[in-house]
Amino acid sequence: MLIVRDAFLGVRRFDQFQRSLGIARNVLDDRLSRLCADGILERHRYQERPERHEYRLTDQGLELWPVLMTLMQWGDRHLADDGPPVLVQHRDCGGAVTGSLSCEKCGASLTARDVEARPGPGLPPDHPAPVQPAYRRALAGSGSS
């Protein structure tokens, strides 16, 4: 789920996932391969020599957004003493995402395509994962447009 979380936060490349998660290359390679085989991520070549790929959420992967939002909100309530590390906001008006996945400001029903993430007060200053413009970058070129 941490790989999927990072994909929603705009991480696409192997080295970015590795820096963000701090896991061994072989373990990350195995997990990315499994997420691709399960249809959650898809590989796209972005460089030929040497061959390099990035990983993008599929439509099936995008359907995990409500699950991740619920987990993030739980963590923000119970574990984020310094405030949430990431603020997820409605792109149109800047309102926060509620537990019912709507905008607290305008009341719009939200999906992953309607929001963007920004660094929150609890994000450590040395955190390597990009969090801005987050969802916009994560969703560009995904299965559904």
C-alpha positions in Angstrom: 0.0 0.0 0.0 2.9 2.4 0.6 4.0 2.0 -3.1 0.4 2.8 -4.1 0.3 5.7 -1.7 3.5 7.1 -3.2 2.1 6.6 -6.7 -0.9 8.8 -5.7 1.6 11.4 -4.4 3.4 11.6 -7.8 6.2 9.1 -7.4 6.7 7.3 -10.7 10.3 6.2 -11.1 12.0 3.2 -9.4 14.7 5.4 -7.7 12.1 7.7 -6.4 10.1 4.8 -4.8 13.4 3.4 -3.4 14.3 6.8 -1.8 10.9 7.3 -0.4 10.4 3.9 1.0 14.0 2.9 1.9 13.6 -0.7 0.8 16.0 -3.0 -1.0 16.0 -2.8 -4.8 15.2 -6.5 -5.2 12.2 -6.2 -2.8 10.9 -3.1 -4.6 11.4 -4.7 -8.0 9.3 -7.7 -6.9 6.6 -5.5 -5.4 6.3 -3.3 -8.4 6.2 -6.3 -10.7 3.4 -7.8 -8.6 1.4 -4.5 -8.6 1.8 -4.4 -12.4 0.8 -8.1 -12.8 -2.3 -7.4 -10.6 -3.3 -4.5 -12.8 -2.8 -1.7 -10.2 0.2 -0.1 -11.9 1.5 -0.2 -15.4 5.0 0.3 -16.7 5.8 2.9 -19.3 9.2 3.3 -20.9 10.5 6.9 -20.6 14.1 6.2 -21.8 15.5 3.8 -24.3 19.3 3.7 -23.5 19.6 2.6 -20.9 16.0 1.4 -20.8 14.1 2.9 -18.0 10.4 2.7 -17.0 8.0 4.7 -14.8 5.0 3.3 -13.1 1.5 4.8 -13.4 -1.7 4.0 -11.7 -4.3 2.1 -13.8 -8.0 2.6 -13.5 -8.0 -0.3 -11.1 -5.3 1.4 -9.1 -7.2 4.6 -9.0 -10.1 2.8 -7.4 -7.9 2.4 -4.3 -8.1 6.1 -3.6 -10.9 5.9 -1.1 -9.0 3.2 0.8 -5.9 5.3 0.9 -7.7 8.4 1.9 -9.4 6.6 4.8 -6.0 5.2 6.0 -4.4 8.6 5.7 -7.1 10.3 7.6 -7.0 7.7 10.4 -3.2 8.2 10.6 -3.6 12.0 10.7 -6.1 11.7 13.6 -4.2 9.1 15.7 -0.5 9.3 14.8 0.3 12.8 13.4 1.4 14.7 16.6 2.9 17.5 14.5 0.0 17.7 12.1 -0.7 15.8 8.9 2.4 15.2 6.7 0.3 15.7 3.5 -2.7 17.9 3.0 -5.1 16.6 0.3 -7.3 19.4 -1.0 -10.0 19.9 -3.6 -8.2 21.3 -6.6 -11.0 23.8 -7.5 -11.5 25.5 -4.2 -8.8 24.3 -1.8 -11.1 22.6 0.7 -10.0 19.6 2.6 -11.3 16.1 1.8 -13.8 14.9 4.4 -14.3 11.3 5.6 -17.1 10.9 3.1 -14.7 11.9 0.3 -16.4 15.3 -0.3 -15.0 18.8 -0.1 -15.5 20.4 3.3 -15.6 23.8 1.7 -18.0 23.5 -1.4 -19.5 20.0 -0.7 -18.5 18.5 -4.1 -18.1 14.8 -4.2 -14.4 14.0 -4.9 -12.3 11.5 -6.7 -8.5 11.2 -7.0 -8.7 13.4 -10.2 -10.3 16.2 -8.2 -7.7 16.7 -5.6 -4.0 17.7 -5.2 -1.6 17.1 -2.3 0.5 19.6 -0.6 3.1 19.3 2.1 1.5 19.4 5.6 2.9 20.7 8.9 4.0 17.1 9.9 6.1 16.4 6.8 9.7 16.1 7.8 11.9 18.7 6.0 14.2 16.0 4.6 11.4 13.8 3.2 12.4 12.6 -0.3 9.1 11.9 -1.9 7.6 14.6 -4.0 4.2 15.7 -2.8 3.4 18.6 -5.1 1.7 18.7 -7.6 1.1 15.1 -6.5 -2.2 13.8 -7.9 -2.0 15.8 -11.1 1.4 14.2 -11.9 0.4 10.8 -10.7 -2.7 10.7 -12.9 -1.2 12.1 -16.1 -1.3 9.4 -18.7 -3.1 6.9 -16.5 -5.6 4.5 -18.0 -8.6 6.8 -17.9 -8.4 10.5 -18.8 
